[in-house]
């Protein structure tokens, strides 16, 4: 679910969402999203949204209240919250963590050398600090890297190491797909073998869960990754969310998922 409107106060060169002055905040949106989750009978929901620098709290209430409403109306549903950086404000980050999403996600997306050009309103170190703050509040943390925007292979490894050092538990690694001709051109198409190598590298670094492939997106198999992280952290999965773990077990038993690069290589063989 995408909350906060259809226009973002920030611009990222890879993102299809328009930049502009957003509409006034819809204070009923958290309830609307929660009812949609209920009507769709979802076991796990990923919620993200636009940056709202026009608001005094940068949209923190909206994000946190959406988590609270989903849990209130859907006690058996896990929630993953993918947030902007909220300017790295510790009070804002605490308010998000207090809403108790199952996963606290903030996507770094790219490497330091090209970060400012591609995400001019964000800062690489600040994004890492947001993840660290989430980890320090006891959250299961997650991030994403998009490949094919001008980074080098060595820089990807460095970014993975930075993310792990910052306290990131889960990582997805994806291929950039250009939304339109006015967006950043694709620098390269990453081969499946490289995605497999990066998945292995991330696992060896100590990430608790990894999804890597050209068709992977940050929300793909999100419930599976959360359950995996909980177990590796030695945490009990709440009884009302055990069904997510059972589904994850079934996927795990069946091997890699369709979007993962390992599957592409296996089919090619």
C-alpha positions as MATLAB code, in Angstrom:
seq = 'XXXXXXXXXXXXXXXXXXXXXXXXXXXXXXXXXXXXXXXXXXXXXXXXXXXXXXXXXXXXXXXXXXXXXXXXXXXXXXXXXXXXXXXXXXXXXXXXXXXXXXXXXXXXXXXXXXXXXXXXXXXXXXXXXXXXXXXXXXXXXXXXXXXXXXXXXXXXXXXXXXXXXXXXXXXXXXXXXXXXXXXXXXXXXXXXXXXXXXXXXXXXXXXXXXXXXXXXXXXXXXXXXXXXXXXXXXXXXXXXXXXXXXXXXXXXXXXXXXXXXXXXXXXXX';
ca = [
       0.000    0.000    0.000;
       1.215    3.497   -0.880;
       0.047    6.156    1.570;
       0.298    9.927    1.809;
      -0.970   10.837   -1.650;
       0.213   10.571   -5.229;
       2.863   13.310   -5.128;
       6.141   13.331   -3.217;
       8.030   16.314   -1.821;
      11.320   14.704   -2.858;
      12.713   13.500   -6.189;
      14.632   10.306   -6.840;
      15.846    9.689  -10.391;
      14.612    6.092  -10.482;
      11.140    6.649   -9.017;
       7.910    6.882  -10.996;
       6.062    8.923   -8.352;
       5.621   12.574   -9.310;
       7.318   15.335   -7.347;
       5.162   18.277   -6.328;
       2.921   19.766   -3.684;
       0.936   16.905   -2.127;
      -2.771   17.038   -1.395;
      -3.923   17.743    2.170;
      -3.458   14.802    4.512;
      -6.334   12.311    4.557;
      -6.671   11.468    8.244;
      -9.029    8.613    7.406;
      -6.462    6.908    5.177;
      -5.100    4.604    7.936;
      -8.593    3.213    8.509;
      -9.190    2.867    4.766;
      -5.972    0.902    4.354;
      -6.802   -1.314    7.337;
     -10.235   -2.050    5.870;
      -8.657   -2.895    2.514;
      -6.319   -5.335    4.261;
      -9.368   -6.828    5.971;
     -11.421   -7.126    2.776;
      -8.501   -8.775    0.964;
      -7.893  -11.137    3.889;
      -4.172  -10.407    3.805;
      -1.846  -12.263    6.145;
       0.976   -9.778    5.647;
       0.913   -6.212    4.338;
       3.712   -3.928    3.222;
       3.011   -0.216    3.629;
       5.109    2.555    2.132;
       4.413    6.102    1.095;
       5.601    9.393   -0.263;
       7.833   11.819    1.617;
       5.781   14.589    3.230;
       8.275   17.310    4.112;
       5.365   19.760    3.921;
       3.972   18.421    7.214;
       5.304   19.387   10.636;
       5.882   15.720   11.522;
       6.885   14.758    7.937;
       4.017   12.255    7.900;
       5.075   10.230   10.943;
       1.557   10.135   12.403;
       0.142    8.823    9.119;
       2.672    6.002    8.868;
       2.396    5.000   12.529;
      -1.388    5.235   12.636;
      -1.668    3.034    9.549;
       0.280    0.304   11.343;
      -1.899    0.676   14.436;
      -5.145    0.532   12.462;
      -4.073   -2.512   10.444;
      -3.207   -4.377   13.637;
      -6.414   -3.217   15.319;
      -8.706   -4.466   12.551;
      -6.512   -7.396   11.485;
      -4.837   -8.933   14.550;
      -3.552  -11.856   12.478;
      -1.795   -9.682    9.914;
       1.878   -8.774    9.949;
       2.879   -5.284    8.835;
       6.078   -4.188    7.166;
       6.566   -0.413    7.159;
       8.876    1.072    4.531;
       9.597    4.654    5.560;
      11.391    7.716    4.179;
      14.154    9.003    6.431;
      12.039   11.540    8.392;
      15.195   13.689    8.372;
      16.769   11.176   10.758;
      14.856   12.767   13.657;
      15.138   10.386   16.655;
      11.696   11.380   17.974;
      10.140   10.598   14.610;
      11.915    7.247   14.371;
      10.856    6.342   17.921;
       7.225    7.142   17.093;
       7.415    4.788   14.119;
       8.952    2.014   16.214;
       6.361    2.523   18.963;
       3.641    1.668   16.433;
       5.199   -1.820   16.406;
       5.457   -2.895   12.777;
       6.823   -6.392   12.336;
       9.525   -5.002   10.049;
      11.091   -1.529   10.066;
      12.330   -0.864    6.531;
      14.237    2.011    4.984;
      15.751    1.607    1.542;
      19.244    2.951    0.880;
      18.816    1.981   -2.804;
      22.289    2.854   -4.127;
      25.967    3.380   -3.304;
      27.648    6.478   -1.791;
      29.426    7.756   -4.929;
      26.210    8.276   -6.916;
      23.792    8.602   -4.003;
      23.473   12.397   -3.955;
      22.928   12.593   -7.716;
      20.233    9.933   -7.704;
      18.602   10.788   -4.340;
      19.397   14.503   -3.855;
      17.085   15.042   -0.862;
      18.468   12.045    1.038;
      21.880   11.382    2.581;
      23.630    8.012    2.566;
      24.968    8.214    6.114;
      21.642    9.491    7.397;
      19.855    6.545    5.819;
      22.272    4.158    7.507;
      21.628    5.951   10.806;
      17.860    5.524   10.392;
      18.410    1.769   10.128;
      20.663    1.838   13.189;
      18.013    3.706   15.151;
      15.427    1.096   14.202;
      17.779   -1.691   15.264;
      18.417    0.058   18.583;
      14.668    0.118   19.219;
      14.580   -3.653   18.797;
      13.072   -3.717   15.328;
      13.653   -6.303   12.613;
      15.307   -4.031   10.042;
      15.373   -4.188    6.269;
      16.772   -2.328    3.258;
      17.096   -2.585   -0.509;
      19.747   -2.024   -3.176;
      18.837   -1.302   -6.804;
      21.473   -2.334   -9.346;
      22.030   -0.910  -12.803;
      22.133    2.811  -11.930;
      25.878    3.360  -12.397;
      27.423    1.560   -9.447;
      30.396   -0.803   -9.684;
      30.551   -4.364   -8.405;
      33.004   -3.355   -5.683;
      30.739   -0.523   -4.535;
      27.847   -2.940   -4.089;
      29.972   -5.042   -1.765;
      30.918   -1.933    0.202;
      27.276   -0.880    0.514;
      26.292   -4.346    1.738;
      29.016   -4.148    4.376;
      27.829   -0.673    5.405;
      24.245   -1.869    5.737;
      25.183   -4.877    7.814;
      27.376   -2.743   10.072;
      24.462   -0.322   10.504;
      22.304   -3.129   11.875;
      20.320   -4.164    8.813;
      18.846   -7.667    9.211;
      17.195   -8.232    5.831;
      18.279   -7.169    2.350;
      16.698   -7.308   -1.089;
      18.834   -6.752   -4.190;
      17.057   -5.788   -7.414;
      17.466   -4.659  -11.021;
      16.639   -1.066  -11.967;
      13.861   -0.809  -14.549;
      13.451    2.632  -16.099;
       9.881    3.916  -15.557;
       9.965    6.352  -18.512;
      12.304    8.233  -20.853;
      12.495   11.147  -18.404;
      14.009    8.912  -15.729;
      17.597    7.776  -15.239;
      18.721    5.475  -18.089;
      19.597    1.889  -17.227;
      23.383    1.702  -16.925;
      23.600   -2.086  -17.206;
      21.554   -5.259  -17.024;
      22.950   -7.326  -14.194;
      23.388  -11.010  -15.007;
      21.655  -13.608  -12.810;
      25.020  -15.044  -11.762;
      26.001  -11.721  -10.188;
      22.758  -11.641   -8.206;
      23.519  -15.146   -6.947;
      27.050  -14.126   -5.970;
      25.700  -11.080   -4.122;
      23.151  -13.202   -2.268;
      25.918  -15.525   -1.113;
      28.069  -12.559   -0.121;
      25.232  -11.001    1.889;
      24.565  -14.272    3.684;
      28.256  -14.615    4.524;
      28.279  -11.056    5.903;
      25.578  -12.124    8.319;
      22.303  -10.824    6.889;
      19.472  -12.897    8.340;
      17.500  -13.003    5.108;
      18.315  -12.208    1.473;
      16.295  -11.948   -1.739;
      18.390  -11.263   -4.825;
      17.361  -11.249   -8.463;
      16.380   -9.036  -11.396;
      12.655   -9.476  -10.700;
      12.865   -9.226   -6.909;
      11.299   -6.141   -5.326;
      11.649   -4.986   -1.740;
       8.199   -6.256   -0.749;
       8.627   -9.681   -2.380;
       8.177  -12.614    0.040;
       8.324  -10.075    2.855;
       6.535  -12.295    5.355;
       8.944  -15.128    4.673;
      11.939  -12.904    5.354;
      10.435  -11.597    8.601;
       9.790  -15.131    9.882;
      13.330  -16.148    8.931;
      14.801  -13.172   10.787;
      12.726  -13.831   13.898;
      13.974  -17.402   14.098;
      17.595  -16.489   13.514;
      17.343  -13.840   16.216;
      15.990  -16.494   18.574;
      12.714  -14.634   18.999;
       9.369  -16.337   19.417;
       6.903  -15.728   16.615;
       3.645  -14.487   18.204;
       0.902  -17.094   18.173;
      -1.407  -14.870   16.106;
       1.256  -14.711   13.370;
       2.392  -18.344   13.359;
       0.534  -18.894   10.092;
       3.059  -16.619    8.357;
       5.899  -18.803    9.588;
       4.104  -21.939    8.364;
       3.719  -20.430    4.900;
       7.380  -19.431    4.938;
       8.311  -22.994    5.861;
       6.399  -24.283    2.854;
       8.183  -21.893    0.523;
      11.543  -22.762    2.064;
      10.909  -26.465    1.567;
      10.114  -25.904   -2.104;
      13.460  -24.189   -2.718;
      14.102  -20.789   -4.265;
      11.219  -18.617   -5.402;
      10.471  -17.711   -8.995;
      11.867  -14.173   -8.870;
      15.218  -15.141   -7.355;
      18.274  -15.320   -9.612;
      19.133  -18.839   -8.432;
      15.855  -20.023   -9.969;
      16.745  -18.456  -13.322;
      20.111  -20.203  -13.332;
      18.586  -23.522  -12.311;
      16.014  -23.317  -15.099;
      18.727  -22.370  -17.564;
      20.678  -25.458  -16.578;
];
